[in-house]
């Protein structure tokens, strides 16, 4: 098992060819916080291998929308399909899940109580309650050790849970944060190794025994980390602490960490925020390179118009939580509604 | 260690030190086995050497080392939860209790069972781990203070349940006559501390190897990541639920081992062995020892236990021996010769902790990482990368 295999066979980079084939398809996403509607009925697609940007003035709901896609919060309505699988929607029958847990144990306790009234034998009672506890523990174990079985069980009962952030990473979505969120006291190498977590397969038992698989995986994953560091331009900085890196390098490191999970879609939340023009240009080149060389689709949230206009294939504009425009950079640039949202309505 | 006198000497000393460190890093398990063998052989020798042999007879020393080993085991387990994964657990003694009661049910006249010791070690660990997961599951969403309060409650509930479920646990009196271990036909005897001592050395060696391996594995990195930033860890693909539960389970299973060992050694299990003070003592041990640093925690726990169990107990005897005069502070007269210092154990812990937090918050033997975490603010060199953050939108 090499760590370098992508989550799935990579699709060739063809931004224009993928008409109708979307890597991510969000439909009618609404997110309400109490009385505030942060995102209202936004439909949004990312074609295979494209760089798509989401722009809008401050408070337009970009980050909220982004967090919904990344599995951080459930939408109030609407759903997100990732590579043909519905990953995120308002949960269905979520109340059933705790019932599913407690019901078997509860049943056993009821049987125990019945048995007790018939036989008045306390040892039986204790035994049966122990069995109930064991059933509960077995359920826990199943959920922990074999999450796939557990999910299938949930599906069978008709429960839908939105994908959690780690499920999205597993499915092939990598992300970075607007405010850098590295692990500050870990080295660059360790940060990226954590990003690789979902693609590594060694279990705690492998670690106990220091099995061959574990050791091979550790060696090959470190090899891959060096490749990633070289890709983002941090070659040889393996042992540097994340928090000691300069600001621009921290951004790159975060990008490398997101890439470590071999994503097919990369969500970048303002990747050039706080960068000087030179760093911004470098980051823009890097993003384009990632798309072109690694065939990874990119969703970009950005304030900097030069970045967005330069590399995006499609641009979606949000304002007050609603989609006000969508199109190629040229179309969006000329759209009067966009100009109004950014610069205000022309004086009458 | 003395400071090297000349640069040449420094280089040589440094080279040797580097080579030793390098070796221990690359062959960690061999180093642990070597180190533990050395310690196991040295401790009995030390106990017979002049300053120490005056304190108590040799057998008492050896017995004390075994008991200290129990606490080292507990500290190592709690260090997984608190030090590595960063989940503050104040009810750790509960898992110690589960291990002990598991053994008491497995091998005592009270239950009528007599299962062999070594399998029961595993059973005790598994039982404790199960309860670790059962406790961990409802607390997954909690952090910091809230988690501490819930675990504190759990730690209080467990001994009370064992106390009140009299029919099954024999209440206050506890379960007596627990069979001592019997390994390969050799029956352990309370009068001979050697087998217990050696058994503890073996258990500790294995535990240390496993915990070091865990720390350096994928799982250990995941724990570290959760401790640093849980949200970023989840966004990097770590299943925080599984990872935290594994921390609880593995920490609890170590306590389970300690419980089985302790029950078989004391041959009695009663609820008052698992009160809050045990959780507190172990937590104090890992804080003083150097949270997150495995060997630091082990050494810290050993030193603190030995100090409290032998040193404090004998301190008034020491003052009597040097004929320390009684002195008076205003109306109170203090005669150190007649003070029972063990009664002031927690006062001393408190003072030690306060001093530690003020002077050396990372503990006596900190891990490099922990020291960095705690000294971030003072250095002040780091311009916060989040300074540009619009607002904690994700918090």
Interface residues (C-beta under 8 A of the other chain):
Chain A: X58 X63 X67 X70 X72 X122 X126 X133 X136 X137 X140 X141 X144 X147 X164 X165 X166 X169 X170 X175 X177 X178 X179 X180 X181 X182 X183 X184 X185 X186 X190 X193 X194 X195 X197 X198 X199 X200 X202 X204 X206 X207 X208 X210 X214 X217 X241 X243 X244 X247 X250 X257 X258 X260 X261 X273 X274
Chain B: X29 X130 X133 X134 X137 X167 X168 X210 X213 X214 X216 X217 X218 X219 X220 X221 X222 X224 X225 X228 X229 X231 X232 X233 X234 X235 X236 X237 X238 X239 X240 X241 X242 X245 X246 X250 X369 X372 X373 X376 X382 X383 X385 X386 X388 X389 X390 X392 X393 X394
